[in-house]
Amino acid sequence: MRILLTLLSLTVAFATEANAGDSIRLPVIKDNSIVMVDGEWDQNAGQQGQIRVKGNQHIVTMAFDMSAVAGKRVKRATLVCVQGEQHISGVTLSTIACPWDEARSAGLTAGIEGVDDWGYSGARFPAVSGGNAFTLVHQSGSLVRDGNYHWDVLSDMVHAMALGVADGLAIHEHDADYRRNPTIFSHQQSSKKPYLLVELDDSDEADPEAATDLQLESPDIHSAELTLTSPMHGFAYEVTVDGSPLGRHNIPLVAPGHPQTIPLRDLPSSITPDQPYEIRVVTLNRTGQRSPPAVLRGVILKSGPVDRPSLAFAPPHPSPIPGLSVIPVTDKFDASGKAVGELPENYRTHNPIFDGKRVQLAAAAGEVVGFQLLLRRDDSEQASVNVHVNVPQARVDLHQAVYVPANGRMIPDPLLPLSESVSLKPDTDQCIVADIYIPFDASPGVRTGKITISDGRVVPLSIKVHPFTLPRQATFLCEMNGYGLPDHVNDYYALQQIAYDHRVHANILHYSHDTAAPGARKSNLDMRLRSGRRMNNQRYDDIQPNSITGYWNDFAEAFGPYIDGSLFQNGHRGPIPAPGFYLTFHESWPLNCRAYFNGDPDAYQAFNAHPEYARTYVNILQDFARLADSKGWNQTGFQVYFNNKGSLEQTTKAPWILDEPTSYWDYRALQFYGELTDRGREVTADVQIDYRIDISRPEYCRGQLHGRDDLWVVSSAAFQNYRRLVTDRMQRDGLKAWVYGTTNHVHETNRNVQAWALDAWQYGATGIVPWQTVNKTGSALTKADQLGLFIFDKAPDGQTVVRHSLRLKAYRDAQQLIEYLNLLQHQRGWTRQQMRRFVSQYVDLNVQVHKTNEADAGTSAYGKLSAAGLESLRLATAKLLAAD
């Protein structure tokens, strides 16, 4: 035993006194395989001899004994691990921004007493690694020698661990092939322990300097931002608030000479609003020397007033009109009269807009308000319905709801134009839906009207017009997703007209997944034009390598009226340019991808022998940008979007998964095409061309999309589970984010749509995207279709007509409510957090996202949502807006 202790002492002494050029082995002191698979998020592998490194399902964490390199500079480093089962072609290495316990850590918790989840409430492990939460990230191909992986490690990763500003390394496999179970040996295996091989550097390290220009910005009740100018010399910061260290996940490394922002959040409970506290920032260099502290004292958290105006709904009338109910357009009852979702017992005759005798509506100028009229009669007979309002130039649209089987009930969803008369029955509702378009020039005040049923029943109607106006163009977008253009351009226009009337827009993708092979059809732009001629899709696709111009004539003829908004010249809101429009550009347009692809998974290397592939993409995008500028298409939301899913082996498809990327190579390919898009769109600053990425795994970017101010369309599940990660990207990179998901089932409350939109908005998203909203077969007219918001039908003369779903009204009402809130935020100057507090006074947006499988976009449900609460929020917002 004495000999063993002597040898250990000599080993430590040698490591401590190591010189530049010496190689030092830093032993692993803890490791784990963090499991990120549904149903297994709580599993711990900290005591296993072999641990998995498997795609996005198992990320290995390792921490090392750093004592031998404390106070020293590192020249280079290599992580050496003994190979287990299968082969790992490459990995992403990153630092970890949270301490963790080997025996207790798992996907949802670091296992540290006093630490919420992985550093903050709700944080999962990927949120504090992989380039997220200011972690360093590095890509390393696998070099295998004598059965050992050798992965090169950034020297600054070693410095960060030695200083204690990182707690080990995360090892994330590049590939995402889940047919395999690659493993490495852990430090539990005495003869096969991993280690970090480090070579020291004798170069000098400048003394660290203090940060300057410290200021507190954007304080609210939960957080604030510390802005500063970083020093020219330094590596990392230590930040304390009232003597307590700020979590590492909030602290960036030093960016010499640049302004930086440090979020002050996840603070101890001792930090209370409206009280001043001391903030100290110390700069560290790579060898651990410390600068004098930069000190700022100020109020970090501010409560900030949020108004709650008093509201009062009309009391229930003692003698409601028999056989007649009026309810908000976003609620519904099945044919038997049973509520869909939770509604008060007397809701049919007492709700925010109806007291049993009178309908009382309120609207801004330019708003569309609606209601549902539920009719019965003791003796069956035909009756006609009329709605009249004394508002000059107001438009009234009436529709009849069709009851369709849904989850064992008959529930209203498809809408048809109201016929001259409808059949009334004693035990079944007849549902009539009214939309009232308030003119944009309507003056404030109360207007009257009435609902008249030909059997003699009359319901007085009043509309209070508020003294403010909604914007004609939507400031929060609801993009109705669809695939495959209709046969005739008139059907496309009809689809867009319905969307326009509901303050949303339909975006229809016009290319398929099978476009990559040489000679494959690249796009599907062959609608019949109004002239009767079909678009010349062959000529549109016939772009040769190194071409500098494309054929746009038919594109402009077909889509020009929608793109520039002239299609809606006589519409309620006037000519509104298309808020979102898919362009044809993708990996196989203008050129088929596989004809130029060399098989390399790295997109930056995949076309090396054929520079004309990238050159043509840039040329044709530049040509389109110039065309758009020449036609004045300067307000249209053009999108370059890579929808395709493929693999290296599927030669008819893209080599990568570009829609909802999963592997490292997928994200890297998106970065590659993003840079090409940047070059193509930079020829004119006046045309808006967004590089759009639909992403369900934002946590696994591995540093590939950092700094891009693009449009992310984020899945509902990702926005729920990695909300801070997304919102931080929005703030730091100027990223725009929309949230995609699936419309609620027909048998569920339509209020979920409103809550989904409101929840996305309150955290900074500027739009939502319901998936696959077009029912092309007309089946939604007879059977519940969760997706079908627009329904293609045949008129008696055989012409295609487009119907729509009652649920589309929920999107319209949600969009208009958010317009109210945007107006209020601008008027009051409230922070986003104050707006959330204001909203929370009326509605509970505690969301649960339900997915049927991994590829499901996710359906959001809000179990504690109150219909009266949403209407109260709307009226309270209107009351505050009208007060100024």
MONORQUI-V564954 format. One line per field, one symbol per residue. psi: psi as a letter, one per 20 degrees, with the letter a starting at -180 (. if undefined). Layout:
psi = ???
This chain:
psi = ghgghgggghgggghhjqrqiqpppoqpiqrqopplppijijqpkijqhpqqnocjhoppqqqqojhijpjqqpgrqpppqppcqrpohrqppqrpkpqqpgiiqahiqikppippcmhrpiprghikakiqlkqqqqppqpoppkjppopqpphhhggghhijiqmaqpooqgrlojirmqrrqriiohikprroopprpjqqpqqqqqqrlpqpqlpaihrrpoqrpqrhprgrqppqokippqphiiorrpnpjqqqpopnrlqqiioqqjqqqpppoppqaijjqqrqqpppprogppgpqpqnqqqpqpqpphmqpqjpqpqqiirqqrhijpqoroqqhkhhjoaiipjhhqporqqqpiqpqrrpooqrqhpprqqqppppqlopjqppppqpqppqpoljroppfqpqpprhqqpprhjpqpoppppoopqhjpqqrpqraqpppijippoqpqoooqkrpqqhppippoooqrpoqrhqhhhgggghgggghjkaqpoopkrrhmihqpiqphrmnkqprhiiqqqnhghgimpqpjqiqroighghggighggiihhkhjrhjaooqphpopripaikpiqpgiiipjipiohiiikhimihghggggghhhggggggghjkmijqmqpopniqpbrhhniirqirohomqgrghghhghgghhhggghhiihpiipoopopoopimiikhkjhjpipmaopopqgghhghlghgghghgghikppprpqbpqqqhjrpihhgghggggggijiqjrqnpqmjpoiijhiiippohhnhppprprhjiqpqprrqhhhhhgghgghghgghggggggikqrhhhhhgggiihqoloqpppphrhiphpppqnhjppghgghggghgghgghih.
